């Protein structure tokens, strides 16, 4: 028996951090998730899989656009027409009612566990192999209770778990996506737990499989690397499962790093950047320049200018794009010991969570997006990094001035 | 650092005025208004930091030009410090390059580099001193504009190296941050993006309704489609009704025709079989009549028979074989004549002697024979003759034998005869031949003798005895005469035949009644002709007989058919065929009528029943026009519905193809990205500023927090506990003991001044380790009531523990309160 497991298609979801891109590029972006899903369906058809598991967040919201709905319905129809069983659940983004789903009814399409009630469904492959799929769908955007106790014991059949959920963390505020522990899942001893929600591909367990396939298309700089689905094959005699990742996302997000060890002129800098941004497919690059202190203020402004990114992108293969540049300062400045100490102590004090939350308090009250950013470690890190870069570059200026004086 | 002596050479209204200060703690200067108190304060500040001769703005007492008239201006100050006594003398004389005056610093009477003094006060400038150590009405009034920055700068100045640059940097960061975001504001980028984000979110929410729209549209679409279908069905029903009515209308005509036709229907008794029979009989009769007529004509043509008995002619005709027999015989006879003549000629040719002998009589021939017998024979000739004769025998014998064999096969008897004859000849030949040989020898011997005799013989008879073979000649002669006789018989036969033929010819001529030549062919022709004539006449007779019989039969048939016809006519109740034909035509017409009626009925079909009841054409027209109106109304409704459905379809299609949600999301995401970037920028600036501040705090041993703490204590002291907290951010705020916050601008003047004192004194207190200079208070308690003066007294007492305090006042009450003997400004020593 063969199956495909994918999750977090997030159809119609936007890409982030690309406001500067030309509009034609947005057509690629716009089609990227669709293309990825189409490829997954192509794969299912060409591999003649028996089952496709859709582990939630197919749509970006509980009110998906008709276009996205119709597109998805069309793709599912391709599968059901080929008598491929599709089992789908809703996630925290597409917590919709089953009747709002435009997929045409088919014996080969099953929306599992509506109304957040854990449901077990039994199917038989064309070859007569029986298997169970157990799971539930979101009806609201948050599920705070642990759903695992509601999952039935594994029966005779090969058993799939299908769940859109996040591992339990210490921060209670984050335990709102059907929090579970790996041990709980392992104790259930299902053959394959198909998870969704976390956009990074990750196998929590390989003994009995517990798998996050990641999303099908990276959408911003924090969703790096190849995106697609898992193709699984079950030895019907032994019940052993082997899985392989299949890349389907047409646009790859990738981090690149350029290390500077000395001051550099603009032309060389540009050439070096192009070399670092070698693409094997259409790629959106996030470039980190370490040793940024070697750049002049003018160069820093240049390199952070979106127009410059576009210029660079024109020299990249596969229509790739440079979409993000970050600086890292890799040496500290030599202030006098007292001042140095003061700055370090101040940094230690201010760069704490508590102090940061004081810093952002006015700003974050303004908008939920600001509040979200204020709680986002990546954003916090970025702010701190930028602060450091800014300050260090300025202090370097003072130092230089002082020295020349 | 304590000020011991103020020595004015020329400054303002003062010349040569010296004050010796009695106390290291509080000194009081008393003088009326305009007595020179502020001038003295300015003097102290300017001696230390330079004359202020510029005309630009200064917060206090320096905005006048006291230097015009006297020279040199200036004076000196004497400070006592832990490591000795400093005298600062500053003088300005006309023509000096620097308008700040020339400073001379002496330590314990010795001129020293000025930084020896200034290092001890951290090289601060005049502004720093004025801001930090001097209090007057004007400055107290500025309490509301007191900011952290001002205070901090002074403090940090004492901490980190390049603190002013760091402060500048911090300010530029703070300024940048301020440009990017303000707590209340619309223009800064972050604020702008916040607004934009909210807008975009609204847009997205609206766009997201697409799906609801879609579902709603779909429902509408379904409803409208159903309605449309229903209307179409209704229309179809109406159209069918109309069609039926139209058909009915059309069929009204047909129905009328039907009725007319039905009126014409009548019963016609007609048996088509009989009619056919009658027609056949009629035709038969006509044919019979025609046949009879024809036969009679033929009989007429044949005429009456002349002769019935043809016996004589037949007898003649029967002689035809006889005639042919005669003809054959005749031909044989003629042939025989020729043959005999030919044989005679041959005999003559073979035996020319026959000519000579022919006319001899039998006695003469006997003589001859005797004569010849007497003659010796000539061998050669006889030999030759014999030889010749022998050969002939053989030949004839052979030929006959062969013929005999041939004939034997064909003719039997004749063959046998011929064969025997042949064999005889052959035998005879053989015999002759053997005789010949014996004879020859004898002949040869006698040859010579004989020759003579022979010649004589020849003469007598004219016959050459040498050549003559008399026997042969005689034989031949015999032969010849036989032929002669045969010819005679033959000729007689010919004559007989000729006579018979002539007789027959004559008979034939009589029978034919036409001349017939007396020869075989003519007679034969005649006979044939006669035979022909007889046959023809006999045939005619036969035909006539036949015709007559036929006519009779036909006439009988005619009669019978006439009877049958009459019977049929009677049956059909008609007199004759013409009537019968008319009856038939009537029958046909009725049949056609019935067919038409049937066809009409068939075409009217089910409508027939309706037509029987529906007879009013006008009513029908009304109904039709009514229906037409309904159809047109229905069509209009359908058109409306169709256009609605089409519109809905387009809307649905648009929504199905719409990327609006994605676009709205992407727009929002882009704005959010911009917002995140701007915010990052803002927060980084903010954090950088804070970082610098904090670093400076740390570098300056956290003087500021400590100062703030002291200021709070002082304020609490000065306000008798009414105010307990100072918040020093961009704006200065105080917190009352009941927890209520007050901005400075809402405080009473007195309280505001108390706050100012609290802050400034706390500051001075804070920096005392680094900078310890006298505090100059110039007429600053005018707004203080007694109680407040009491409080400030307490505070000044405390402060003066560390810093020397110089109080300049015109208030007696204050002097009394302080209980210190004041220094006074006496007239006369002033500006002369």
Interface residues (C-beta under 8 A of the other chain):
Chain A: X12 X13 X14 X15 X16 X17 X18 X19 X26 X29 X30 X60 X61 X63 X64 X65 X66 X67 X68 X69 X70 X100 X336 X338 X339 X341 X342 X343 X345 X346 X347 X349 X350 X356 X359 X360 X362 X363 X366 X367 X369 X370 X373 X379 X382 X383 X384 X386 X387 X390 X391 X394 X395 X398 X401 X402
Chain B: X159 X160 X161 X162 X165 X166 X169 X173 X181 X183 X190 X191 X194 X197 X198 X207 X208 X209 X210 X211 X212 X214 X215 X652 X655 X656 X657 X658 X659 X660 X661 X662 X665 X666 X667 X668 X669 X670 X671 X672 X673 X674 X675 X676 X679 X680 X681 X682 X683 X684 X685 X686 X687 X688 X690 X691 X692 X694 X695 X696 X697 X698 X699
